[in-house]
């Protein structure tokens, strides 16, 4: 994300594009993980919950990384 922010023509454009793409990707991955055609047992539900938390953390990290590169002064 830092590289994408540096090569972007505008810092605000890079922040908003990373923000929107990260949120769309996070929603898409979480939706697909919960709507699979399978029997949901206890272990599968636990794994899906853990996976959902990890995706949310990754999305947050990507957004925070783009926000910090937006604030850098070069």
PDB file with SEQRES, HELIX, SHEET and CRYST1 records, atoms N, CA, C and O in Angstrom:
SEQRES   1 A   74  UNK UNK UNK UNK UNK UNK UNK UNK UNK UNK UNK UNK UNK          
SEQRES   2 A   74  UNK UNK UNK UNK UNK UNK UNK UNK UNK UNK UNK UNK UNK          
SEQRES   3 A   74  UNK UNK UNK UNK UNK UNK UNK UNK UNK UNK UNK UNK UNK          
SEQRES   4 A   74  UNK UNK UNK UNK UNK UNK UNK UNK UNK UNK UNK UNK UNK          
SEQRES   5 A   74  UNK UNK UNK UNK UNK UNK UNK UNK UNK UNK UNK UNK UNK          
SEQRES   6 A   74  UNK UNK UNK UNK UNK UNK UNK UNK UNK                          
HELIX    1 AA1 UNK A    2  UNK A    7  1                                   6    
HELIX    2 AA2 UNK A   11  UNK A   34  1                                  24    
HELIX    3 AA3 UNK A   42  UNK A   71  1                                  30    
CRYST1    1.000    1.000    1.000  90.00  90.00  90.00 P 1           1          
ATOM      1  N   UNK A   1       0.820  -1.177   0.000  1.00  0.00           N  
ATOM      2  CA  UNK A   1       0.000   0.000   0.000  1.00  0.00           C  
ATOM      3  C   UNK A   1       0.872   1.251   0.000  1.00  0.00           C  
ATOM      4  O   UNK A   1       0.520   2.270  -0.595  1.00  0.00           O  
ATOM      5  N   UNK A   2       2.000   1.158   0.668  1.00  0.00           N  
ATOM      6  CA  UNK A   2       2.903   2.299   0.680  1.00  0.00           C  
ATOM      7  C   UNK A   2       3.431   2.566  -0.722  1.00  0.00           C  
ATOM      8  O   UNK A   2       3.550   3.722  -1.128  1.00  0.00           O  
ATOM      9  N   UNK A   3       3.749   1.513  -1.466  1.00  0.00           N  
ATOM     10  CA  UNK A   3       4.226   1.681  -2.830  1.00  0.00           C  
ATOM     11  C   UNK A   3       3.132   2.271  -3.716  1.00  0.00           C  
ATOM     12  O   UNK A   3       3.397   3.165  -4.520  1.00  0.00           O  
ATOM     13  N   UNK A   4       1.918   1.779  -3.571  1.00  0.00           N  
ATOM     14  CA  UNK A   4       0.811   2.322  -4.357  1.00  0.00           C  
ATOM     15  C   UNK A   4       0.566   3.789  -4.022  1.00  0.00           C  
ATOM     16  O   UNK A   4       0.207   4.577  -4.897  1.00  0.00           O  
ATOM     17  N   UNK A   5       0.755   4.150  -2.780  1.00  0.00           N  
ATOM     18  CA  UNK A   5       0.570   5.547  -2.385  1.00  0.00           C  
ATOM     19  C   UNK A   5       1.682   6.433  -2.934  1.00  0.00           C  
ATOM     20  O   UNK A   5       1.450   7.599  -3.253  1.00  0.00           O  
ATOM     21  N   UNK A   6       2.880   5.887  -3.043  1.00  0.00           N  
ATOM     22  CA  UNK A   6       3.991   6.691  -3.536  1.00  0.00           C  
ATOM     23  C   UNK A   6       3.943   6.900  -5.045  1.00  0.00           C  
ATOM     24  O   UNK A   6       4.333   7.963  -5.529  1.00  0.00           O  
ATOM     25  N   UNK A   7       3.473   5.906  -5.795  1.00  0.00           N  
ATOM     26  CA  UNK A   7       3.466   6.054  -7.253  1.00  0.00           C  
ATOM     27  C   UNK A   7       2.179   6.672  -7.779  1.00  0.00           C  
ATOM     28  O   UNK A   7       2.055   6.923  -8.977  1.00  0.00           O  
ATOM     29  N   UNK A   8       1.240   6.913  -6.908  1.00  0.00           N  
ATOM     30  CA  UNK A   8      -0.023   7.526  -7.309  1.00  0.00           C  
ATOM     31  C   UNK A   8       0.206   9.000  -7.621  1.00  0.00           C  
ATOM     32  O   UNK A   8       1.040   9.645  -6.985  1.00  0.00           O  
ATOM     33  N   UNK A   9      -0.526   9.539  -8.593  1.00  0.00           N  
ATOM     34  CA  UNK A   9      -0.338  10.957  -8.934  1.00  0.00           C  
ATOM     35  C   UNK A   9      -0.827  11.907  -7.842  1.00  0.00           C  
ATOM     36  O   UNK A   9      -0.366  13.045  -7.755  1.00  0.00           O  
ATOM     37  N   UNK A  10      -1.747  11.448  -7.022  1.00  0.00           N  
ATOM     38  CA  UNK A  10      -2.296  12.298  -5.970  1.00  0.00           C  
ATOM     39  C   UNK A  10      -2.449  11.460  -4.707  1.00  0.00           C  
ATOM     40  O   UNK A  10      -2.921  10.325  -4.775  1.00  0.00           O  
ATOM     41  N   UNK A  11      -2.062  11.993  -3.574  1.00  0.00           N  
ATOM     42  CA  UNK A  11      -2.130  11.251  -2.316  1.00  0.00           C  
ATOM     43  C   UNK A  11      -3.572  10.974  -1.895  1.00  0.00           C  
ATOM     44  O   UNK A  11      -3.868   9.895  -1.380  1.00  0.00           O  
ATOM     45  N   UNK A  12      -4.445  11.909  -2.103  1.00  0.00           N  
ATOM     46  CA  UNK A  12      -5.847  11.687  -1.733  1.00  0.00           C  
ATOM     47  C   UNK A  12      -6.484  10.613  -2.597  1.00  0.00           C  
ATOM     48  O   UNK A  12      -7.271   9.802  -2.108  1.00  0.00           O  
ATOM     49  N   UNK A  13      -6.145  10.607  -3.884  1.00  0.00           N  
ATOM     50  CA  UNK A  13      -6.668   9.574  -4.776  1.00  0.00           C  
ATOM     51  C   UNK A  13      -6.204   8.200  -4.344  1.00  0.00           C  
ATOM     52  O   UNK A  13      -6.993   7.255  -4.350  1.00  0.00           O  
ATOM     53  N   UNK A  14      -4.949   8.066  -3.973  1.00  0.00           N  
ATOM     54  CA  UNK A  14      -4.433   6.766  -3.548  1.00  0.00           C  
ATOM     55  C   UNK A  14      -5.095   6.313  -2.249  1.00  0.00           C  
ATOM     56  O   UNK A  14      -5.413   5.133  -2.099  1.00  0.00           O  
ATOM     57  N   UNK A  15      -5.304   7.229  -1.317  1.00  0.00           N  
ATOM     58  CA  UNK A  15      -5.960   6.877  -0.054  1.00  0.00           C  
ATOM     59  C   UNK A  15      -7.378   6.389  -0.292  1.00  0.00           C  
ATOM     60  O   UNK A  15      -7.766   5.336   0.215  1.00  0.00           O  
ATOM     61  N   UNK A  16      -8.152   7.141  -1.055  1.00  0.00           N  
ATOM     62  CA  UNK A  16      -9.550   6.775  -1.270  1.00  0.00           C  
ATOM     63  C   UNK A  16      -9.687   5.515  -2.110  1.00  0.00           C  
ATOM     64  O   UNK A  16     -10.593   4.715  -1.876  1.00  0.00           O  
ATOM     65  N   UNK A  17      -8.801   5.325  -3.088  1.00  0.00           N  
ATOM     66  CA  UNK A  17      -8.887   4.100  -3.889  1.00  0.00           C  
ATOM     67  C   UNK A  17      -8.529   2.871  -3.059  1.00  0.00           C  
ATOM     68  O   UNK A  17      -9.182   1.835  -3.186  1.00  0.00           O  
ATOM     69  N   UNK A  18      -7.509   2.965  -2.216  1.00  0.00           N  
ATOM     70  CA  UNK A  18      -7.139   1.853  -1.341  1.00  0.00           C  
ATOM     71  C   UNK A  18      -8.242   1.610  -0.314  1.00  0.00           C  
ATOM     72  O   UNK A  18      -8.558   0.459  -0.014  1.00  0.00           O  
ATOM     73  N   UNK A  19      -8.821   2.655   0.218  1.00  0.00           N  
ATOM     74  CA  UNK A  19      -9.908   2.527   1.185  1.00  0.00           C  
ATOM     75  C   UNK A  19     -11.099   1.789   0.574  1.00  0.00           C  
ATOM     76  O   UNK A  19     -11.606   0.831   1.158  1.00  0.00           O  
ATOM     77  N   UNK A  20     -11.533   2.229  -0.579  1.00  0.00           N  
ATOM     78  CA  UNK A  20     -12.703   1.621  -1.212  1.00  0.00           C  
ATOM     79  C   UNK A  20     -12.425   0.190  -1.631  1.00  0.00           C  
ATOM     80  O   UNK A  20     -13.248  -0.694  -1.394  1.00  0.00           O  
ATOM     81  N   UNK A  21     -11.275  -0.051  -2.253  1.00  0.00           N  
ATOM     82  CA  UNK A  21     -10.949  -1.412  -2.694  1.00  0.00           C  
ATOM     83  C   UNK A  21     -10.770  -2.373  -1.520  1.00  0.00           C  
ATOM     84  O   UNK A  21     -11.163  -3.536  -1.610  1.00  0.00           O  
ATOM     85  N   UNK A  22     -10.188  -1.905  -0.432  1.00  0.00           N  
ATOM     86  CA  UNK A  22     -10.008  -2.758   0.742  1.00  0.00           C  
ATOM     87  C   UNK A  22     -11.344  -3.136   1.366  1.00  0.00           C  
ATOM     88  O   UNK A  22     -11.552  -4.288   1.748  1.00  0.00           O  
ATOM     89  N   UNK A  23     -12.236  -2.182   1.469  1.00  0.00           N  
ATOM     90  CA  UNK A  23     -13.549  -2.468   2.053  1.00  0.00           C  
ATOM     91  C   UNK A  23     -14.347  -3.406   1.163  1.00  0.00           C  
ATOM     92  O   UNK A  23     -14.976  -4.342   1.658  1.00  0.00           O  
ATOM     93  N   UNK A  24     -14.331  -3.168  -0.148  1.00  0.00           N  
ATOM     94  CA  UNK A  24     -15.046  -4.063  -1.065  1.00  0.00           C  
ATOM     95  C   UNK A  24     -14.471  -5.469  -1.007  1.00  0.00           C  
ATOM     96  O   UNK A  24     -15.218  -6.446  -0.975  1.00  0.00           O  
ATOM     97  N   UNK A  25     -13.149  -5.576  -0.992  1.00  0.00           N  
ATOM     98  CA  UNK A  25     -12.513  -6.894  -0.917  1.00  0.00           C  
ATOM     99  C   UNK A  25     -12.847  -7.595   0.396  1.00  0.00           C  
ATOM    100  O   UNK A  25     -13.128  -8.793   0.394  1.00  0.00           O  
ATOM    101  N   UNK A  26     -12.824  -6.878   1.510  1.00  0.00           N  
ATOM    102  CA  UNK A  26     -13.150  -7.475   2.794  1.00  0.00           C  
ATOM    103  C   UNK A  26     -14.580  -7.984   2.849  1.00  0.00           C  
ATOM    104  O   UNK A  26     -14.835  -9.087   3.334  1.00  0.00           O  
ATOM    105  N   UNK A  27     -15.509  -7.185   2.353  1.00  0.00           N  
ATOM    106  CA  UNK A  27     -16.908  -7.608   2.339  1.00  0.00           C  
ATOM    107  C   UNK A  27     -17.090  -8.814   1.438  1.00  0.00           C  
ATOM    108  O   UNK A  27     -17.804  -9.750   1.798  1.00  0.00           O  
ATOM    109  N   UNK A  28     -16.459  -8.808   0.276  1.00  0.00           N  
ATOM    110  CA  UNK A  28     -16.583  -9.913  -0.675  1.00  0.00           C  
ATOM    111  C   UNK A  28     -16.037 -11.224  -0.091  1.00  0.00           C  
ATOM    112  O   UNK A  28     -16.667 -12.273  -0.227  1.00  0.00           O  
ATOM    113  N   UNK A  29     -14.879 -11.164   0.550  1.00  0.00           N  
ATOM    114  CA  UNK A  29     -14.267 -12.367   1.114  1.00  0.00           C  
ATOM    115  C   UNK A  29     -15.106 -12.901   2.274  1.00  0.00           C  
ATOM    116  O   UNK A  29     -15.318 -14.109   2.377  1.00  0.00           O  
ATOM    117  N   UNK A  30     -15.576 -12.028   3.134  1.00  0.00           N  
ATOM    118  CA  UNK A  30     -16.400 -12.470   4.267  1.00  0.00           C  
ATOM    119  C   UNK A  30     -17.718 -13.051   3.776  1.00  0.00           C  
ATOM    120  O   UNK A  30     -18.164 -14.081   4.282  1.00  0.00           O  
ATOM    121  N   UNK A  31     -18.339 -12.414   2.810  1.00  0.00           N  
ATOM    122  CA  UNK A  31     -19.594 -12.923   2.263  1.00  0.00           C  
ATOM    123  C   UNK A  31     -19.400 -14.302   1.651  1.00  0.00           C  
ATOM    124  O   UNK A  31     -20.205 -15.205   1.882  1.00  0.00           O  
ATOM    125  N   UNK A  32     -18.344 -14.469   0.877  1.00  0.00           N  
ATOM    126  CA  UNK A  32     -18.094 -15.765   0.242  1.00  0.00           C  
ATOM    127  C   UNK A  32     -17.740 -16.850   1.258  1.00  0.00           C  
ATOM    128  O   UNK A  32     -18.077 -18.016   1.050  1.00  0.00           O  
ATOM    129  N   UNK A  33     -17.082 -16.496   2.328  1.00  0.00           N  
ATOM    130  CA  UNK A  33     -16.732 -17.513   3.320  1.00  0.00           C  
ATOM    131  C   UNK A  33     -17.947 -17.988   4.108  1.00  0.00           C  
ATOM    132  O   UNK A  33     -17.962 -19.126   4.579  1.00  0.00           O  
ATOM    133  N   UNK A  34     -18.958 -17.151   4.261  1.00  0.00           N  
ATOM    134  CA  UNK A  34     -20.140 -17.536   5.022  1.00  0.00           C  
ATOM    135  C   UNK A  34     -21.246 -18.130   4.164  1.00  0.00           C  
ATOM    136  O   UNK A  34     -22.206 -18.678   4.705  1.00  0.00           O  
ATOM    137  N   UNK A  35     -21.141 -18.038   2.844  1.00  0.00           N  
ATOM    138  CA  UNK A  35     -22.202 -18.566   1.978  1.00  0.00           C  
ATOM    139  C   UNK A  35     -21.734 -19.756   1.152  1.00  0.00           C  
ATOM    140  O   UNK A  35     -22.255 -19.981   0.060  1.00  0.00           O  
ATOM    141  N   UNK A  36     -20.782 -20.510   1.635  1.00  0.00           N  
ATOM    142  CA  UNK A  36     -20.326 -21.709   0.932  1.00  0.00           C  
ATOM    143  C   UNK A  36     -21.377 -22.807   1.071  1.00  0.00           C  
ATOM    144  O   UNK A  36     -22.134 -22.844   2.041  1.00  0.00           O  
ATOM    145  N   UNK A  37     -21.408 -23.695   0.086  1.00  0.00           N  
ATOM    146  CA  UNK A  37     -22.326 -24.831   0.123  1.00  0.00           C  
ATOM    147  C   UNK A  37     -21.686 -25.978   0.890  1.00  0.00           C  
ATOM    148  O   UNK A  37     -21.022 -26.835   0.309  1.00  0.00           O  
ATOM    149  N   UNK A  38     -21.891 -25.982   2.182  1.00  0.00           N  
ATOM    150  CA  UNK A  38     -21.352 -27.047   3.032  1.00  0.00           C  
ATOM    151  C   UNK A  38     -22.145 -27.108   4.317  1.00  0.00           C  
ATOM    152  O   UNK A  38     -22.881 -26.183   4.660  1.00  0.00           O  
ATOM    153  N   UNK A  39     -21.985 -28.202   5.016  1.00  0.00           N  
ATOM    154  CA  UNK A  39     -22.632 -28.319   6.326  1.00  0.00           C  
ATOM    155  C   UNK A  39     -21.780 -27.569   7.346  1.00  0.00           C  
ATOM    156  O   UNK A  39     -20.581 -27.813   7.475  1.00  0.00           O  
ATOM    157  N   UNK A  40     -22.403 -26.683   8.046  1.00  0.00           N  
ATOM    158  CA  UNK A  40     -21.692 -25.896   9.037  1.00  0.00           C  
ATOM    159  C   UNK A  40     -21.744 -26.611  10.381  1.00  0.00           C  
ATOM    160  O   UNK A  40     -22.768 -26.622  11.063  1.00  0.00           O  
ATOM    161  N   UNK A  41     -20.608 -27.209  10.743  1.00  0.00           N  
ATOM    162  CA  UNK A  41     -20.482 -27.822  12.059  1.00  0.00           C  
ATOM    163  C   UNK A  41     -19.812 -26.815  12.993  1.00  0.00           C  
ATOM    164  O   UNK A  41     -19.542 -25.680  12.599  1.00  0.00           O  
ATOM    165  N   UNK A  42     -19.552 -27.226  14.202  1.00  0.00           N  
ATOM    166  CA  UNK A  42     -18.934 -26.322  15.168  1.00  0.00           C  
ATOM    167  C   UNK A  42     -17.552 -25.865  14.759  1.00  0.00           C  
ATOM    168  O   UNK A  42     -17.216 -24.691  14.914  1.00  0.00           O  
ATOM    169  N   UNK A  43     -16.737 -26.783  14.234  1.00  0.00           N  
ATOM    170  CA  UNK A  43     -15.374 -26.426  13.822  1.00  0.00           C  
ATOM    171  C   UNK A  43     -15.379 -25.494  12.624  1.00  0.00           C  
ATOM    172  O   UNK A  43     -14.561 -24.577  12.544  1.00  0.00           O  
ATOM    173  N   UNK A  44     -16.290 -25.721  11.701  1.00  0.00           N  
ATOM    174  CA  UNK A  44     -16.360 -24.873  10.509  1.00  0.00           C  
ATOM    175  C   UNK A  44     -16.827 -23.468  10.874  1.00  0.00           C  
ATOM    176  O   UNK A  44     -16.319 -22.484  10.337  1.00  0.00           O  
ATOM    177  N   UNK A  45     -17.781 -23.374  11.775  1.00  0.00           N  
ATOM    178  CA  UNK A  45     -18.250 -22.057  12.215  1.00  0.00           C  
ATOM    179  C   UNK A  45     -17.153 -21.316  12.969  1.00  0.00           C  
ATOM    180  O   UNK A  45     -16.976 -20.112  12.787  1.00  0.00           O  
ATOM    181  N   UNK A  46     -16.417 -22.033  13.813  1.00  0.00           N  
ATOM    182  CA  UNK A  46     -15.306 -21.409  14.535  1.00  0.00           C  
ATOM    183  C   UNK A  46     -14.242 -20.914  13.559  1.00  0.00           C  
ATOM    184  O   UNK A  46     -13.728 -19.806  13.716  1.00  0.00           O  
ATOM    185  N   UNK A  47     -13.906 -21.720  12.555  1.00  0.00           N  
ATOM    186  CA  UNK A  47     -12.908 -21.315  11.558  1.00  0.00           C  
ATOM    187  C   UNK A  47     -13.405 -20.109  10.754  1.00  0.00           C  
ATOM    188  O   UNK A  47     -12.623 -19.219  10.422  1.00  0.00           O  
ATOM    189  N   UNK A  48     -14.700 -20.081  10.443  1.00  0.00           N  
ATOM    190  CA  UNK A  48     -15.250 -18.950   9.700  1.00  0.00           C  
ATOM    191  C   UNK A  48     -15.213 -17.674  10.531  1.00  0.00           C  
ATOM    192  O   UNK A  48     -14.961 -16.593   9.998  1.00  0.00           O  
ATOM    193  N   UNK A  49     -15.463 -17.793  11.830  1.00  0.00           N  
ATOM    194  CA  UNK A  49     -15.393 -16.621  12.708  1.00  0.00           C  
ATOM    195  C   UNK A  49     -13.960 -16.111  12.795  1.00  0.00           C  
ATOM    196  O   UNK A  49     -13.723 -14.906  12.705  1.00  0.00           O  
ATOM    197  N   UNK A  50     -13.009 -17.016  12.971  1.00  0.00           N  
ATOM    198  CA  UNK A  50     -11.595 -16.624  13.034  1.00  0.00           C  
ATOM    199  C   UNK A  50     -11.168 -15.986  11.719  1.00  0.00           C  
ATOM    200  O   UNK A  50     -10.471 -14.971  11.719  1.00  0.00           O  
ATOM    201  N   UNK A  51     -11.580 -16.575  10.594  1.00  0.00           N  
ATOM    202  CA  UNK A  51     -11.244 -16.029   9.281  1.00  0.00           C  
ATOM    203  C   UNK A  51     -11.852 -14.639   9.097  1.00  0.00           C  
ATOM    204  O   UNK A  51     -11.214 -13.754   8.527  1.00  0.00           O  
ATOM    205  N   UNK A  52     -13.066 -14.447   9.571  1.00  0.00           N  
ATOM    206  CA  UNK A  52     -13.714 -13.138   9.475  1.00  0.00           C  
ATOM    207  C   UNK A  52     -12.948 -12.090  10.268  1.00  0.00           C  
ATOM    208  O   UNK A  52     -12.755 -10.970   9.795  1.00  0.00           O  
ATOM    209  N   UNK A  53     -12.514 -12.444  11.460  1.00  0.00           N  
ATOM    210  CA  UNK A  53     -11.734 -11.511  12.280  1.00  0.00           C  
ATOM    211  C   UNK A  53     -10.407 -11.172  11.600  1.00  0.00           C  
ATOM    212  O   UNK A  53      -9.985 -10.016  11.610  1.00  0.00           O  
ATOM    213  N   UNK A  54      -9.754 -12.166  11.016  1.00  0.00           N  
ATOM    214  CA  UNK A  54      -8.488 -11.916  10.328  1.00  0.00           C  
ATOM    215  C   UNK A  54      -8.674 -11.019   9.107  1.00  0.00           C  
ATOM    216  O   UNK A  54      -7.836 -10.157   8.843  1.00  0.00           O  
ATOM    217  N   UNK A  55      -9.746 -11.207   8.372  1.00  0.00           N  
ATOM    218  CA  UNK A  55     -10.010 -10.357   7.208  1.00  0.00           C  
ATOM    219  C   UNK A  55     -10.289  -8.922   7.643  1.00  0.00           C  
ATOM    220  O   UNK A  55      -9.836  -7.978   6.996  1.00  0.00           O  
ATOM    221  N   UNK A  56     -11.022  -8.754   8.724  1.00  0.00           N  
ATOM    222  CA  UNK A  56     -11.298  -7.407   9.231  1.00  0.00           C  
ATOM    223  C   UNK A  56     -10.005  -6.740   9.683  1.00  0.00           C  
ATOM    224  O   UNK A  56      -9.802  -5.551   9.434  1.00  0.00           O  
ATOM    225  N   UNK A  57      -9.132  -7.489  10.343  1.00  0.00           N  
ATOM    226  CA  UNK A  57      -7.847  -6.929  10.771  1.00  0.00           C  
ATOM    227  C   UNK A  57      -6.979  -6.565   9.578  1.00  0.00           C  
ATOM    228  O   UNK A  57      -6.316  -5.528   9.595  1.00  0.00           O  
ATOM    229  N   UNK A  58      -6.970  -7.395   8.544  1.00  0.00           N  
ATOM    230  CA  UNK A  58      -6.185  -7.085   7.349  1.00  0.00           C  
ATOM    231  C   UNK A  58      -6.729  -5.846   6.651  1.00  0.00           C  
ATOM    232  O   UNK A  58      -5.954  -4.993   6.216  1.00  0.00           O  
ATOM    233  N   UNK A  59      -8.021  -5.737   6.541  1.00  0.00           N  
ATOM    234  CA  UNK A  59      -8.626  -4.565   5.914  1.00  0.00           C  
ATOM    235  C   UNK A  59      -8.289  -3.304   6.698  1.00  0.00           C  
ATOM    236  O   UNK A  59      -7.974  -2.268   6.112  1.00  0.00           O  
ATOM    237  N   UNK A  60      -8.356  -3.393   8.006  1.00  0.00           N  
ATOM    238  CA  UNK A  60      -8.010  -2.251   8.851  1.00  0.00           C  
ATOM    239  C   UNK A  60      -6.538  -1.880   8.696  1.00  0.00           C  
ATOM    240  O   UNK A  60      -6.198  -0.698   8.642  1.00  0.00           O  
ATOM    241  N   UNK A  61      -5.672  -2.874   8.625  1.00  0.00           N  
ATOM    242  CA  UNK A  61      -4.240  -2.601   8.460  1.00  0.00           C  
ATOM    243  C   UNK A  61      -3.948  -1.931   7.124  1.00  0.00           C  
ATOM    244  O   UNK A  61      -3.118  -1.024   7.057  1.00  0.00           O  
ATOM    245  N   UNK A  62      -4.614  -2.363   6.064  1.00  0.00           N  
ATOM    246  CA  UNK A  62      -4.418  -1.737   4.763  1.00  0.00           C  
ATOM    247  C   UNK A  62      -4.885  -0.287   4.773  1.00  0.00           C  
ATOM    248  O   UNK A  62      -4.221   0.589   4.217  1.00  0.00           O  
ATOM    249  N   UNK A  63      -6.010  -0.040   5.397  1.00  0.00           N  
ATOM    250  CA  UNK A  63      -6.528   1.329   5.456  1.00  0.00           C  
ATOM    251  C   UNK A  63      -5.623   2.211   6.319  1.00  0.00           C  
ATOM    252  O   UNK A  63      -5.347   3.358   5.965  1.00  0.00           O  
ATOM    253  N   UNK A  64      -5.167   1.677   7.441  1.00  0.00           N  
ATOM    254  CA  UNK A  64      -4.271   2.456   8.303  1.00  0.00           C  
ATOM    255  C   UNK A  64      -2.931   2.724   7.608  1.00  0.00           C  
ATOM    256  O   UNK A  64      -2.360   3.804   7.758  1.00  0.00           O  
ATOM    257  N   UNK A  65      -2.432   1.744   6.849  1.00  0.00           N  
ATOM    258  CA  UNK A  65      -1.190   1.949   6.109  1.00  0.00           C  
ATOM    259  C   UNK A  65      -1.316   3.030   5.055  1.00  0.00           C  
ATOM    260  O   UNK A  65      -0.407   3.840   4.874  1.00  0.00           O  
ATOM    261  N   UNK A  66      -2.434   3.042   4.366  1.00  0.00           N  
ATOM    262  CA  UNK A  66      -2.616   4.097   3.361  1.00  0.00           C  
ATOM    263  C   UNK A  66      -2.833   5.464   4.018  1.00  0.00           C  
ATOM    264  O   UNK A  66      -2.444   6.492   3.464  1.00  0.00           O  
ATOM    265  N   UNK A  67      -3.447   5.468   5.188  1.00  0.00           N  
ATOM    266  CA  UNK A  67      -3.653   6.742   5.892  1.00  0.00           C  
ATOM    267  C   UNK A  67      -2.329   7.305   6.410  1.00  0.00           C  
ATOM    268  O   UNK A  67      -2.115   8.517   6.382  1.00  0.00           O  
ATOM    269  N   UNK A  68      -1.450   6.436   6.879  1.00  0.00           N  
ATOM    270  CA  UNK A  68      -0.160   6.945   7.369  1.00  0.00           C  
ATOM    271  C   UNK A  68       0.717   7.408   6.230  1.00  0.00           C  
ATOM    272  O   UNK A  68       1.481   8.359   6.395  1.00  0.00           O  
ATOM    273  N   UNK A  69       0.633   6.765   5.078  1.00  0.00           N  
ATOM    274  CA  UNK A  69       1.433   7.257   3.952  1.00  0.00           C  
ATOM    275  C   UNK A  69       0.852   8.540   3.387  1.00  0.00           C  
ATOM    276  O   UNK A  69       1.562   9.310   2.740  1.00  0.00           O  
ATOM    277  N   UNK A  70      -0.432   8.779   3.623  1.00  0.00           N  
ATOM    278  CA  UNK A  70      -1.051  10.040   3.209  1.00  0.00           C  
ATOM    279  C   UNK A  70      -0.492  11.200   4.036  1.00  0.00           C  
ATOM    280  O   UNK A  70      -0.371  12.318   3.535  1.00  0.00           O  
ATOM    281  N   UNK A  71      -0.157  10.942   5.281  1.00  0.00           N  
ATOM    282  CA  UNK A  71       0.316  11.991   6.173  1.00  0.00           C  
ATOM    283  C   UNK A  71       1.812  12.241   6.085  1.00  0.00           C  
ATOM    284  O   UNK A  71       2.308  13.207   6.667  1.00  0.00           O  
ATOM    285  N   UNK A  72       2.553  11.380   5.360  1.00  0.00           N  
ATOM    286  CA  UNK A  72       3.999  11.578   5.241  1.00  0.00           C  
ATOM    287  C   UNK A  72       4.316  12.838   4.466  1.00  0.00           C  
ATOM    288  O   UNK A  72       3.654  13.163   3.480  1.00  0.00           O  
ATOM    289  N   UNK A  73       5.325  13.537   4.917  1.00  0.00           N  
ATOM    290  CA  UNK A  73       5.796  14.732   4.226  1.00  0.00           C  
ATOM    291  C   UNK A  73       7.125  14.411   3.554  1.00  0.00           C  
ATOM    292  O   UNK A  73       8.086  14.024   4.219  1.00  0.00           O  
ATOM    293  N   UNK A  74       7.176  14.571   2.244  1.00  0.00           N  
ATOM    294  CA  UNK A  74       8.402  14.261   1.497  1.00  0.00           C  
ATOM    295  C   UNK A  74       9.027  15.524   0.982  1.00  0.00           C  
ATOM    296  O   UNK A  74      10.068  15.475   0.327  1.00  0.00           O  
TER     297      UNK A  74                                                      
END                                                                             
